[in-house]
Amino acid sequence: SLSAHNSNESLDRSVALRTQIQWYQFYPLRLEQTLGGNFESYHLQSLDDSSDVQNKTAQNQRWDFPVSTAGSVPLGEWEIKPAIVAHAFFYQGKVENRYFLASPRIGFSLDNMGGIKNLRMESTLGKFYRAPSMMEINGTPFGISAASGLSPEKADKGSIGLGWTRSFLGSWISGLKVSYIFSIASSKNLIT
């Protein structure tokens, strides 16, 4: 015999708390730190029409604790910007899993490049990660199939670009900004 399953409700609740702290006491080094916590509760309710009407519920939760530290070091016309972003993910419910992801990054910028006033060159290099979302792991009644074995996406990214800014009427109006950025990325474990 065949059973028909009709999902009639999907609820996604989330609560987030994030704090940002900036430290300037190490002049000329500037440090900025972000600490936080995010909580998601994903509640899926389905209606089983195969025999008696029954409500089947599944509640799943994800905790995310982000920590990041970024710095800025001026060296003449150059500025070096190292950073690290880390996340601890804890999944509870249908899938019990943990991910600890660290993403080191570095950026460079050069003001007045080539002696041209207001021309700025910027470049970044780093590793990036994305953990699976609750909908990707547990599925939805609207066409996303559950995939409990997903692992985080990983990517190495780099970019370089030029930006030119021109202010008009003194400092009252920042009138024009033109930028061009070229980026390249190598990705693994893409969630599709």
Backbone torsions as a table, in degrees:
resi	resn	phi	psi	omega
1	SER	NA	154.7	-179.5
2	LEU	-107.4	145.2	178.1
3	SER	-112.9	139.1	176.1
4	ALA	-104.4	135.6	-180.0
5	HIS	-123.6	122.0	177.6
6	ASN	-116.7	116.9	176.4
7	SER	-82.7	129.3	-176.1
8	ASN	-115.3	-3.3	-178.9
9	GLU	-159.2	141.2	174.3
10	SER	-142.3	123.1	-178.8
11	LEU	-119.5	136.6	178.5
12	ASP	-129.9	113.7	-179.7
13	ARG	-115.4	144.4	177.9
14	SER	-145.8	148.5	176.9
15	VAL	-132.4	136.4	-178.2
16	ALA	-135.6	143.0	175.2
17	LEU	-137.0	124.4	-177.6
18	ARG	-139.0	138.3	-179.6
19	THR	-124.6	137.4	178.5
20	GLN	-120.1	130.9	-178.4
21	ILE	-122.9	132.7	175.8
22	GLN	-116.2	132.8	178.6
23	TRP	-116.4	130.7	179.8
24	TYR	-121.6	3.5	-170.8
25	GLN	-74.2	-9.2	-178.6
26	PHE	-98.7	43.3	-175.6
27	TYR	-52.2	135.5	6.4
28	PRO	-87.4	0.4	178.4
29	LEU	-71.8	130.4	175.9
30	ARG	-110.9	128.3	179.1
31	LEU	-115.6	142.7	177.5
32	GLU	-136.3	129.4	-178.0
33	GLN	-126.4	139.2	177.8
34	THR	-123.6	129.7	176.5
35	LEU	-124.7	149.2	179.2
36	GLY	-171.8	-178.2	177.2
37	GLY	-152.7	136.5	177.4
38	ASN	-127.6	138.9	178.9
39	PHE	-128.7	130.6	176.2
40	GLU	-124.9	136.7	174.4
41	SER	-121.2	119.9	-176.9
42	TYR	-112.7	115.9	-174.3
43	HIS	-116.8	115.3	-179.2
44	LEU	-112.1	125.7	-179.2
45	GLN	-120.2	130.0	-179.6
46	SER	-127.9	156.7	-179.0
47	LEU	-111.0	123.3	-178.5
48	ASP	-98.2	117.0	-177.9
49	ASP	-98.2	8.2	-172.2
50	SER	-69.8	-35.3	178.5
51	SER	-139.6	-113.4	173.7
52	ASP	-69.8	151.4	178.1
53	VAL	-72.1	121.1	-179.4
54	GLN	-131.7	145.2	172.7
55	ASN	-98.4	124.6	175.5
56	LYS	-109.7	126.8	-177.3
57	THR	-120.3	148.8	174.8
58	ALA	-139.5	125.4	179.6
59	GLN	-116.1	129.1	-177.4
60	ASN	-129.8	148.9	-176.0
61	GLN	-134.0	150.7	174.6
62	ARG	-136.4	129.3	173.6
63	TRP	-106.9	139.2	179.3
64	ASP	-135.1	124.5	178.9
65	PHE	-118.9	97.2	179.3
66	PRO	-87.4	141.8	174.7
67	VAL	-137.9	129.8	177.2
68	SER	-140.1	148.4	174.9
69	THR	-133.8	128.2	179.7
70	ALA	-130.5	143.5	179.9
71	GLY	-126.8	164.2	176.7
72	SER	-142.5	121.5	-177.7
73	VAL	-122.4	111.4	177.5
74	PRO	-80.5	135.4	176.2
75	LEU	-133.2	82.7	-175.4
76	GLY	67.8	-124.1	177.3
77	GLU	-78.3	-14.8	-178.6
78	TRP	-88.7	154.8	171.0
79	GLU	-139.0	128.3	178.9
80	ILE	-107.2	132.3	-174.4
81	LYS	-128.5	87.1	175.3
82	PRO	-81.3	152.4	179.5
83	ALA	-157.2	155.4	170.2
84	ILE	-140.0	133.6	178.6
85	VAL	-120.7	126.7	-178.9
86	ALA	-127.0	145.2	177.7
87	HIS	-133.5	141.3	168.8
88	ALA	-116.2	118.3	-179.5
89	PHE	-110.2	134.5	176.0
90	PHE	-128.2	121.0	179.2
91	TYR	-106.2	135.0	178.8
92	GLN	-132.6	146.6	179.7
93	GLY	120.6	-129.6	-179.8
94	LYS	-60.1	-36.6	177.8
95	VAL	-117.4	125.8	175.5
96	GLU	-107.4	110.8	-176.4
97	ASN	-152.9	161.5	177.0
98	ARG	-138.8	140.9	174.2
99	TYR	-132.8	133.8	172.2
100	PHE	-118.4	111.7	-172.9
101	LEU	-119.4	129.6	177.1
102	ALA	-121.9	133.6	-174.8
103	SER	-125.3	93.8	176.3
104	PRO	-78.3	140.5	-178.7
105	ARG	-143.2	155.9	173.9
106	ILE	-145.7	142.1	179.1
107	GLY	-129.1	152.4	177.9
108	PHE	-131.8	144.1	173.2
109	SER	-143.0	150.5	-179.9
110	LEU	-134.2	118.8	179.0
111	ASP	-86.1	152.7	177.8
112	ASN	52.0	47.6	-176.2
113	MET	-60.9	135.3	179.4
114	GLY	64.0	20.3	-179.2
115	GLY	77.1	7.6	179.3
116	ILE	-90.8	118.1	-177.2
117	LYS	-62.9	138.7	177.6
118	ASN	70.7	7.1	175.9
119	LEU	-95.0	125.3	-173.7
120	ARG	-125.6	129.7	174.1
121	MET	-101.4	133.9	178.9
122	GLU	-131.2	144.5	179.3
123	SER	-145.8	144.5	177.4
124	THR	-137.8	149.2	173.5
125	LEU	-138.4	143.3	177.6
126	GLY	177.9	171.3	174.8
127	LYS	-105.8	138.7	-178.0
128	PHE	-130.7	147.3	-179.6
129	TYR	-134.4	154.0	170.8
130	ARG	-140.4	121.2	178.7
131	ALA	-79.5	152.2	178.6
132	PRO	-62.2	142.4	177.8
133	SER	-80.3	167.1	179.0
134	MET	-63.1	-37.9	179.9
135	MET	-68.8	-35.2	179.3
136	GLU	-69.3	-34.6	179.9
137	ILE	-79.3	-42.5	-172.3
138	ASN	-99.6	-12.7	-179.1
139	GLY	80.4	171.2	177.5
140	THR	-137.6	162.4	175.7
141	PRO	-74.1	-0.7	-173.8
142	PHE	-110.6	23.5	171.0
143	GLY	114.1	-4.5	176.1
144	ILE	-92.9	116.8	-179.7
145	SER	-77.7	144.6	178.0
146	ALA	-66.8	139.7	178.1
147	ALA	-141.1	87.4	-172.7
148	SER	-72.9	-15.5	-176.7
149	GLY	-95.0	17.3	-178.1
150	LEU	-67.9	145.1	173.2
151	SER	-117.6	165.0	-176.9
152	PRO	-63.2	146.2	171.0
153	GLU	-72.4	147.8	178.5
154	LYS	-132.1	141.4	179.0
155	ALA	-150.2	141.7	168.6
156	ASP	-103.3	125.5	-175.8
157	LYS	-129.2	146.7	174.8
158	GLY	-143.2	149.8	178.1
159	SER	-149.0	154.1	174.2
160	ILE	-146.7	141.5	-177.0
161	GLY	-160.8	167.8	177.7
162	LEU	-121.2	141.5	175.9
163	GLY	-136.0	140.6	179.2
164	TRP	-129.3	129.0	-178.5
165	THR	-122.5	137.6	177.3
166	ARG	-132.6	125.2	177.5
167	SER	-98.8	142.9	179.0
168	PHE	-116.0	155.0	178.3
169	LEU	55.9	50.1	179.4
170	GLY	69.7	-136.6	-179.8
171	SER	-99.4	10.5	-178.0
172	TRP	-73.0	-38.0	-176.9
173	ILE	-129.0	126.5	170.7
174	SER	-90.5	95.5	-162.4
175	GLY	-81.5	-36.7	-170.9
176	LEU	-147.5	132.7	174.2
177	LYS	-137.3	124.7	179.4
178	VAL	-120.9	131.6	178.9
179	SER	-142.8	152.1	176.1
180	TYR	-137.5	124.8	-177.1
181	ILE	-126.8	131.9	174.2
182	PHE	-107.4	130.0	179.8
183	SER	-131.9	155.1	178.3
184	ILE	-139.1	144.4	-177.9
185	ALA	-144.1	145.5	172.7
186	SER	-122.6	120.2	-172.4
187	SER	-119.1	153.0	176.5
188	LYS	-136.8	154.8	176.5
189	ASN	55.9	41.2	-179.5
190	LEU	-64.3	136.5	177.2
191	ILE	-89.0	116.4	-178.1
192	THR	-122.1	NA	NA
